[in-house]
């Protein structure tokens, strides 16, 4: 059908709680000139969890993801990955440490082939690279069929598959998803979210920024709500899902 994915039934959120969080963000403040995009943001992500980051447009969600990934350097605060600091402003170092960002808008290399995009995402060489490519094609059959096709000619759903497959090529500890549903048809969004759930079943830890709050809460174990650059609410996703969205985004009636 063109948009095929290897999916599982949409599984109930896991109850994994790690003694030490895989990601610990502490008192993170990020500024763009005189504008404060994030203000004293703290959050934790346990091993094997999917943690949602929700909030209205302009709340600072994408800035948070890019800062965790090392793209932005914070004014204050730190990001720890498995207890080790990830230096802000050094995305290559964050990637080597085990963080991979699936960015908003996917940002694949359109003129390059599907396989060339995957090779760029890999940190392996030789026979290991060959094995990783075959694993990617097994998981995403449509990418295997189109491995020699220019990535820019893929549909939106196929490009999102490629962006996720590219992230997986590095065997990451954590995948950061920034608006994975953006610009996709509802049917394809469901498939992408089922894939993220399937990866959790395999032990992949994920942080998910998503405008579709209800879908994100249904998928994630826990969630944080950002408003004007600060955490306004947090808690188990099942609890947050019971709160009216307007109240949730205003930080009323939610667990803190």
N, C-alpha and C positions, 0 to 999 in steps of 0.2 A: 504493500500500500504506500510505499515511499517514506512514510514517517515511522517505520517500525522500530520498536525498542524491545529490549529484553526487560520484562517487568515482572513484578510479583504482585499478589493481592495487596491492597493498601493496608499495611500492618498497623496495629495499635502501637502507639509510642512506647518505647522501651522505658525501663525503670532503672537504667544503669546509673550508678552514682560512684564516682571515683574518689578514693581517699585524697589524692592530689589532682586538682583540675588539669586537664590538658592545656587549656588556655586560661590564664588569669590576667585580666585587664584591671589596672588599679589607677584611679584618680587621673584619667586621661583627659587632657585639655589640648585642643587643636585650634589654631587660629589661622585665618587667611587675612593677613594684614591686620586691620583693626576689627575684623569680624571674628567672633568666637563661634566656631562651628560645633565643637564639643566642649562640654564643661564638666570636669570632675566625674567622668564616666567610669564605672567599675562593673565588671561582670565576670562570670566564670562559666566554663564549658567542661563538662565531665567526659571521660572517655566513652565513646560509643553513643553519645547523645546527638540529637539534632536540637539546636537552640535557635529559636526565632528572634529576630530583631524587627520590631514593628514600629509604625509611627507614620504621621502624615508627611506629605512632600515637604522637603526642606528641614526635616527634623535632625538631619545629620547621620542618617543610616549608612549611606555610601561612604561618607567620610570616615566613619568608624571602621568599615570593612577595609578601606584602603590603608588606614593607619595600622590596623592589625597586620595587614600584608606587607607593611614596610614602605608603602608608597609615600605616605606623609610622615613627617617627623613631628611628634607632639611637643608642645611647650612644656608640659609637665606630665608626670605619670609614666607608666611602663606597661609593656606587654611581655608576659612570660609564657613560653611554650615548654611544657613539661618541666617547669621550674627554672628554665634558662631564659635570660632576657633576649628579646628580638629587637635589634637596633632599628629605630625608626629611620625612614629615608633610605633603606637598603633592601629593596624588594628581592634582589638576587639572594642575599643572605637569608631572608625570611623563607624563600622558596627552598634553599638548601637545607634549612632547619626542619622543613616538613609542612610549611603552610603553602597552600595553593589557592589562588583567587580565580573564580569563574566570574569575570567582570560583567557589569551591566552592558548590554548591547553586544555581548559575546566577544567582540574584538578579535576575531580570527584573522588570519592573513589571507585575504581574498584571492590575490593572484597566485598563491602557492597551492599545490595540490593538498588533498586531505592528508595523505601520508606525510608530506613535508611539514604540515602543521603539527602532526603528532610527533614527528621527530624533534621538532623544536621544543615540545613539552617534556621530552624525555631527558633524564640524566644518565641513562644507560647507553652502552655502546656494544658493538659486536653481537654475539649470540643473545645476550640479555635483551638488547634492543629488539631483535627479531621476535623473541618470545613476548615482549611487551606489546608489540604491534599486533601479533596474532591474538593476544588476549583482548586487545581493544576491538578488533574486528569480530571476535566471538561475542563480545558484549553488545556491540553496536553493528549488527549485520549490514545495515545500509552503508556504513562507512567503509566496510570491506568491499562492497560492490562498487563504491565510487572512490576508491583510494587514489586513482590517478586523475580524478576530476578536480578542476579548480574549485577551491572551497567557497569562493564568492558566488558560485552558481547553485549552491545548495539552498534548499528552502530554510525558513527561519527555524523550524524544529530540528532539521538536520544540522544546522549550524550550532544549535544549542547542544546537541549530542556531541558534536566535534569539540566544543569548548570544554565539556565535562570530560570527554575521553582524553583530551590534551592534559587536563589537570591530573587525571589518574595515571598518566604515563610516568609521573615522578614518584609514585607510591607514597602519596602525602599522608602525614599524620592527621591533618585537618584540611577540609575543603571549605572555602568561604564562597557562598553563592550570593551574588548581588543581583536581585531582581530577575531570577531565572524565567519567570513567566512573561517578561516584557515582550509585547508584540506577537505573542503566540495565540493560536486558536485554543478555545477551552479544552478540546479533546487532547491537544498536544500538551497543554499545561498539566492535565491529569497524568499523562504518561511520564512527563519529566518528574513530577512529584513522586510517582510510584517508583521511578528509578532511584531517587534520593532515599526513599524508604528502603528499597532493596539494598542499597549500599550500606545503610545503617545496620541492616541484618548481617552484613558481612564485617561489621566492626568499624566502618568508616565514621569518624566524627565530623559533624557538619555545623556550620553557622549559616543561617538563612535569613537574608534581608528580602522582604516580600511585601508588595502593596496589597495583595489579596490576603488580608489578615485572617479571615476565617479558614481559608485553605491552609495557611501557614500554621495556625493554632491546631488544626486537625492533624497535621503531620508532626509537629515538633513535640519534644518532651517538656521543655520549659521555654519561656519567652521573656524578653525585656522590651519595654515600650519606651521609645525616645520621643521627647517633645522639646523643641527649641534647643537641641543639643544636650539635654540632660535626661537621665533615666527618670521617668514619671511613674512607672509601675513595673513589677516583675513577679514571677511566680510560675506555678505549674500551668502548662497550656490548657489543661482541662478546666482549671479554675478561671483563667482569664477568658476562656471562651464563653463563660456564662454572663459576662459583663457586656453591657451595651457599648458599641464601638466608640460612640461620642464620649461616654464616661471614661472608657479605657484610655483614650488618647488625651483626655484631660487629667488623667491620674486619679479619678474618683472611684472609690470602692474597690480598688485593686490591691493585691498584696504588694507590699514594698520590700 
